[in-house]
Amino acid sequence: MEKAQKPKKSFLGYAVIMAAITVVAKFLGLFRDILVANYYGMTMEAVAYDAASRLPVTVFDLVIGGVVTAAFIPVFNSIMVRRGKDDAMRFANSYVNFILIVCIIIAAFGMLFAETLVSVIAPGITAEATVLAVKLTRIMFPMIIFTGLAFSYVGILQSMGEYNIPALISLVSNVIMVTYLFTLNRFFGVIGLGVAMIIGWAAQAFVQAPKAHSFGFWYRPTFKIFDRDLLRAAKNSVPILIGTWTVPVCSLINARFASGIEEGRGMTAIGYANRLYIMLVGIFSFVATNLLFPFFSRAEAEGDRDSAMKMMRTSVKALVYIIAPITVGLILLATPFTALVYERGQFGAAETALTATALQGYAVGMIFMAANEVIVKALFAAEKPQVSMISSLVSMAFNIVIVIFLSKSFGVGGIALATALSTILNLAINLAISHKLYICRFNLRDILDVAVSVISSAAMIPVIMLVSSHVSNGILSIALSVIAAAPVYFIVSLILRSEEAGFIVKGLLKKGKN
C-alpha cells in the first residue's frame, strides 16, 4: 500500500525556509497595520473597520475555521497510508466542496444579519461608526468563501509535503493590501480597504491551486454527502471546532467590553495590540505547528506515536527558549515598542499608551499560547479533539468571568490579561489530559529545560530596567536593552545547562570547524 508522502528535506531545512517566509510575511503584515494606523489611527473609520473586519474572521473561526485543516489532514494522511493517493484525492475533492457549501451559507448569513452582528460585537461604538461598520461588514463577509478554499488547499499541500507555498499565502494578501494603501486609499478610503481584503483572500486560495494540481488534485463540483471518509472527518469536526474556540471567543468578548472604553477607541487599541502580539508569537508557532501537524498525522497513521511525541517535546522546549526572553522584553518595553511600530500620522502618544497597556496584558500569555498550539495539533493528529474541546469550554467560561472584573479595574490591560490567563488554563488542561492518554508526556529533563528558560529570562529584567531608566529615546532604549540583555539570557541559560543553549553552542562549534 502507498505510503503517505514524506518530506525530502530535513525538518530543520523546512523550518528555516518556512521561518524566512513567515518573517517576511509577518513584517509585511505589520507594515500593513502601520499604514492603517498612520492613515486612520483610532478615528471613527478605524473603529468601524476594526469592528467589521473582526466579524467575518470571528464568525468563520467560530463556525468552521479550526476544522478546515485540523479535521482534513489526519483523515487524508490515513487514507494515503492505507488506501493510496487516488482515494485520498477523491476525499479531498469531497471535502473542498463541503467546505465551500458551508462557507457560502455563512457568508450569506453574515451579509443578511450584518447590523445585528455589529451590535453584538461592538455595542459601545458611536452611531456613525455603527452605520459604517454595517456597510463594511456586508462588503467583507464574502471573504469567508475564499478563506475556506485557501485553508482547504493548505491542508492538501501540507499533507503532500509542500510547506513553502502555504507559508507564502499571507505574503500575497499583505502585498495586495499594502499596494492598495499606498496607491488607491486616498481615492476609495476604508471602503476600498475592505474590498482589498477580499481580493487578498481570493489570491491566497488561487495561488495554491497550480501546486495542488501538480500533486494530482483536480477540483470537481461534486461530492457524496454520506461518503464514509467525509463522515469520519465530520465526526471529529464538532469537538475540533469547539477546541479552537478559545481565541475567537475571547477576541469577541474582548471587543465587546473594549467597545465601551473611550467610544470604541479601547476596541481599536485591543485590535492593534492583538495583531502585534499575534505577529510576534506567530512567527515561531506558525512554523512549528504547520510543519509538525502533517508529521504528527502520518506518525499516528503508521502507529509511531513515540516519534511524534519526541518531536512535540523538542518543539515546545525550543519555542519556550525563543519566546521567553521576547515576553520579558515586550512587557518591560511595551510603550517604546508600540511607539516605534505605530506612532505616526493619526496615531499619537495617547493611542500608543492605550495600545501598549493592552500589549502588556497579552504578552503574559505568549509562551503558553505557542506551547498550546503544538499540544492541540498533537491531539488533533491523534483524533482526540474532545480533549481540546473540554479545555476550550472551561477556559472560555473562565475568561467570561474574569474579564468582567479585570476590565473594570485595569481597562484594556485587564481585558488582554484575561485572555492570557485563559490561555494558561487552556494549556494546563490540555497537558493534564493528554498526559494520561499518552499523547503529550514531558519528562523531568524537559521540565527543567523549560524552567531554565524562564529563570534565564527573569535574569534579563534588571538589565532592561537599568538601560531603559537611563535612556529616554525609545528606539535607542530598545536597541541597547536587546544588546545588553540577550547575552545575559544566553550565558545564564548556558550556565544552567539548557539543552537548547547547548545545541546552539554545538552548532556554532561545528560551523567553526567547517
SVG drawing of the C-alpha trace seen along z (x, -y; Angstrom):
<svg xmlns="http://www.w3.org/2000/svg" viewBox="-31 -63 69 65">
<polyline fill="none" stroke="black" stroke-width="0.4" points="0.0,0.0 1.2,-3.5 2.8,-5.4 2.0,-9.0 4.4,-11.3 7.5,-12.0 9.3,-15.3 12.5,-15.1 14.2,-17.8 15.0,-17.6 12.6,-19.2 15.3,-21.8 15.7,-22.6 11.9,-23.1 11.8,-25.1 14.5,-27.5 12.8,-28.2 9.3,-28.5 10.7,-30.8 12.2,-33.1 9.0,-33.2 6.9,-33.7 9.2,-36.5 8.8,-38.4 5.0,-37.8 4.6,-38.9 6.6,-42.0 4.7,-42.9 1.5,-42.4 3.0,-44.6 3.8,-47.2 0.1,-47.0 -1.0,-47.6 1.4,-50.5 -0.1,-52.1 -3.7,-51.6 -2.7,-53.2 -1.0,-56.0 -4.0,-56.8 -6.8,-56.1 -5.4,-56.0 -8.3,-55.5 -10.7,-57.6 -14.4,-56.7 -13.3,-55.0 -10.7,-52.9 -13.3,-51.9 -15.8,-50.9 -13.1,-49.0 -11.9,-47.2 -15.4,-46.0 -16.3,-45.0 -13.0,-43.2 -13.3,-41.2 -16.7,-39.9 -16.0,-37.6 -12.9,-36.2 -14.5,-35.6 -17.7,-34.0 -15.5,-31.9 -13.4,-30.7 -16.5,-30.0 -18.4,-28.1 -15.8,-26.3 -12.3,-27.8 -10.4,-25.3 -12.0,-22.4 -10.8,-23.1 -7.2,-21.7 -7.5,-20.0 -10.2,-17.6 -8.9,-17.1 -5.2,-16.3 -5.4,-13.3 -8.1,-11.6 -6.3,-12.4 -3.0,-11.0 -4.7,-7.9 -6.2,-7.3 -2.9,-7.9 -1.2,-5.3 -3.9,-2.7 -5.6,-3.0 -3.4,-5.2 -3.3,-8.5 -6.3,-8.2 -8.7,-7.6 -7.1,-10.4 -7.6,-12.9 -11.3,-11.8 -11.8,-12.5 -10.0,-15.9 -12.4,-16.9 -15.5,-16.0 -14.1,-17.8 -13.4,-21.0 -17.0,-21.1 -18.4,-20.5 -16.3,-23.4 -17.4,-25.7 -21.1,-25.0 -20.7,-25.8 -18.8,-29.0 -21.3,-30.2 -24.1,-29.8 -22.0,-31.6 -21.3,-34.5 -25.0,-34.9 -25.9,-34.8 -23.3,-37.5 -24.4,-39.8 -28.1,-39.4 -27.6,-40.0 -24.7,-42.5 -26.5,-45.1 -27.2,-42.5 -23.7,-41.2 -22.2,-44.7 -24.4,-45.5 -23.3,-42.2 -19.6,-42.7 -19.4,-46.5 -22.4,-47.8 -20.4,-50.7 -19.3,-52.5 -20.9,-55.6 -24.0,-55.6 -21.9,-57.0 -19.3,-54.2 -22.1,-51.6 -23.5,-52.6 -20.1,-52.4 -19.3,-49.1 -22.5,-47.6 -21.7,-48.7 -18.2,-47.3 -19.4,-44.1 -21.7,-43.4 -18.8,-44.1 -16.2,-41.9 -18.3,-38.8 -17.8,-37.1 -14.1,-36.7 -15.2,-33.7 -15.7,-31.7 -12.1,-32.3 -10.8,-31.7 -12.4,-28.3 -11.0,-27.5 -7.5,-28.8 -7.2,-26.7 -8.5,-23.6 -5.6,-24.0 -3.3,-24.4 -4.4,-21.0 -3.8,-19.3 -0.4,-20.8 1.0,-20.2 -0.2,-16.6 1.7,-16.1 4.9,-17.5 4.7,-21.0 5.1,-23.7 6.6,-26.7 3.6,-27.7 1.1,-27.6 3.6,-29.7 3.6,-32.3 -0.2,-32.9 -0.3,-35.6 2.6,-37.4 0.4,-37.5 -2.6,-39.1 -0.4,-41.5 1.2,-42.7 -2.2,-43.4 -3.4,-45.4 -0.2,-47.3 -0.3,-48.2 -3.9,-49.4 -2.9,-51.6 -0.1,-53.2 -2.0,-53.8 -5.8,-53.8 -6.6,-54.5 -6.7,-58.3 -9.4,-57.7 -11.6,-55.0 -10.7,-55.1 -11.8,-52.5 -14.5,-51.0 -11.8,-50.2 -9.7,-48.7 -12.5,-46.2 -12.6,-45.3 -8.8,-44.9 -9.1,-42.4 -11.5,-40.2 -9.1,-40.3 -6.2,-39.4 -8.0,-36.3 -9.1,-35.2 -5.4,-35.4 -4.5,-33.2 -6.7,-30.5 -5.8,-30.7 -2.1,-31.0 -2.1,-27.4 -4.2,-25.8 -1.4,-25.1 0.8,-23.2 -2.2,-21.2 -2.9,-20.2 0.7,-19.1 0.1,-16.6 -3.0,-15.2 -5.8,-17.3 -8.3,-18.4 -11.4,-20.2 -14.8,-18.8 -18.1,-20.3 -19.5,-17.0 -19.3,-15.1 -21.2,-12.4 -22.8,-13.8 -22.7,-10.3 -19.1,-9.5 -17.6,-7.4 -14.4,-9.4 -16.2,-12.7 -18.4,-11.5 -15.3,-10.4 -13.9,-14.0 -17.3,-15.4 -17.4,-13.2 -14.3,-14.9 -15.3,-18.4 -17.5,-19.5 -15.0,-18.8 -12.2,-20.2 -14.2,-23.3 -15.1,-23.9 -11.5,-23.1 -10.3,-26.0 -12.9,-28.5 -10.8,-29.9 -9.0,-32.6 -12.0,-33.8 -14.5,-33.7 -12.0,-35.6 -11.5,-38.1 -15.3,-38.6 -15.6,-39.1 -12.6,-41.5 -14.1,-43.6 -17.5,-43.8 -16.0,-45.0 -13.4,-47.3 -16.0,-48.9 -17.3,-50.7 -13.9,-52.3 -13.4,-55.8 -16.2,-55.4 -14.7,-52.4 -11.0,-53.5 -10.4,-50.8 -11.6,-48.2 -9.3,-49.6 -6.4,-49.6 -7.1,-46.0 -7.1,-45.2 -3.7,-46.9 -2.1,-45.2 -3.5,-41.8 -2.2,-41.9 1.2,-42.9 1.2,-40.2 -0.1,-37.5 2.6,-38.6 5.4,-38.1 4.2,-34.7 3.0,-33.6 6.4,-33.9 7.6,-30.9 4.4,-28.9 3.1,-29.1 6.3,-27.4 6.2,-24.8 2.5,-23.8 2.2,-23.9 5.3,-21.8 4.6,-19.4 0.8,-18.7 1.2,-16.6 4.1,-14.8 2.1,-14.0 -0.8,-12.8 1.5,-10.5 3.1,-9.1 -0.3,-8.3 -1.5,-6.7 1.7,-4.5 1.4,-3.7 4.6,-5.6 3.3,-7.8 6.7,-7.8 8.4,-9.7 5.6,-12.2 5.9,-12.7 9.6,-13.2 9.3,-15.8 6.5,-17.5 8.6,-17.8 11.6,-19.2 9.4,-21.7 7.7,-23.0 11.1,-23.4 12.6,-25.3 9.6,-27.6 9.8,-28.4 13.5,-29.1 12.9,-31.6 9.7,-33.2 10.5,-33.5 13.0,-36.4 10.8,-38.1 7.9,-38.0 10.0,-39.8 11.2,-42.4 7.7,-43.0 6.3,-43.5 9.0,-45.9 9.4,-47.8 5.7,-47.8 5.4,-51.6 8.6,-52.4 8.0,-49.3 4.4,-50.3 5.5,-53.9 8.2,-52.6 5.7,-50.5 2.6,-52.7 3.2,-56.2 3.0,-58.5 0.3,-60.3 -3.1,-59.8 -1.6,-57.6 -0.3,-59.7 1.0,-59.4 -2.4,-58.8 -3.1,-55.9 0.4,-54.5 -0.3,-54.5 -3.7,-52.7 -2.3,-50.1 0.9,-49.4 -1.2,-48.7 -3.2,-46.1 0.0,-44.6 1.5,-44.1 -1.6,-42.1 -1.5,-39.9 2.3,-39.3 1.7,-37.4 0.2,-34.5 2.7,-34.4 4.7,-31.3 1.6,-29.4 -0.1,-30.2 2.8,-28.9 3.1,-25.7 -0.6,-25.1 -0.7,-25.4 1.7,-22.4 -0.1,-20.3 -3.5,-20.9 -2.1,-19.8 -0.8,-16.6 -4.3,-16.0 -5.9,-16.6 -3.5,-14.3 -4.3,-11.5 -8.0,-12.2 -8.6,-13.1 -10.2,-16.5 -12.5,-16.0 -9.6,-17.0 -9.1,-20.4 -12.9,-20.8 -13.1,-20.4 -10.2,-22.7 -11.6,-25.3 -15.1,-25.3 -13.6,-25.7 -11.1,-28.4 -13.9,-30.4 -16.1,-30.3 -13.2,-31.4 -12.5,-34.3 -16.1,-35.5 -16.0,-35.6 -12.6,-37.3 -12.9,-39.8 -15.8,-41.4 -13.6,-42.2 -10.3,-42.9 -11.9,-45.3 -13.4,-47.4 -10.1,-47.5 -7.5,-47.7 -9.3,-48.7 -7.9,-47.4 -4.9,-46.0 -7.2,-43.9 -9.2,-42.7 -6.0,-41.5 -4.7,-39.9 -8.0,-37.9 -7.2,-36.4 -3.7,-35.5 -4.9,-33.8 -7.5,-31.9 -4.7,-30.6 -2.7,-29.4 -5.7,-27.5 -6.3,-26.0 -2.8,-24.7 -2.8,-23.3 -6.0,-21.2 -4.7,-20.0 -1.4,-18.9 -3.0,-17.1 -5.5,-15.1 -3.1,-14.3 -0.5,-13.1 -3.0,-10.4 -3.7,-9.5 0.0,-9.1 -0.1,-11.8 1.9,-14.5 4.3,-13.5 7.2,-15.5 10.0,-14.0 11.9,-15.7 14.7,-16.9 12.1,-18.6 10.5,-20.4 13.9,-21.5 14.8,-22.9 11.6,-25.0 12.3,-26.2 15.8,-27.2 14.4,-29.3 12.0,-31.1 14.7,-31.7 17.2,-33.0 14.5,-35.3 14.0,-36.7 17.7,-37.4 17.2,-40.0 14.7,-42.1 17.2,-44.2 19.4,-44.7 16.4,-46.0 15.1,-48.2 18.6,-49.7 19.0,-50.5 15.5,-51.9 15.7,-54.1 18.8,-55.8 17.9,-56.1 14.9,-58.2 15.0,-57.7 12.6,-54.9 14.5,-53.3 17.8,-53.6 16.3,-52.2 15.0,-49.1 18.3,-48.6 20.5,-48.9 18.2,-46.7 18.4,-43.9 22.2,-44.3 22.7,-44.2 20.0,-41.6 20.5,-39.0 24.0,-37.9 22.8,-37.7 19.9,-35.4 22.2,-33.1 25.0,-33.0 22.7,-32.2 20.9,-29.5 24.2,-28.0 25.4,-28.0 22.2,-26.3 22.8,-23.7 19.9,-24.4 19.7,-21.8 18.7,-24.4 21.7,-26.6 24.0,-23.6 22.5,-22.8 23.4,-26.4 26.9,-26.1 27.5,-22.7 26.1,-24.1 28.5,-27.1 31.5,-24.9 30.6,-22.6 30.2,-25.5 33.6,-26.9 35.4,-23.7 33.9,-23.6"/>
</svg>
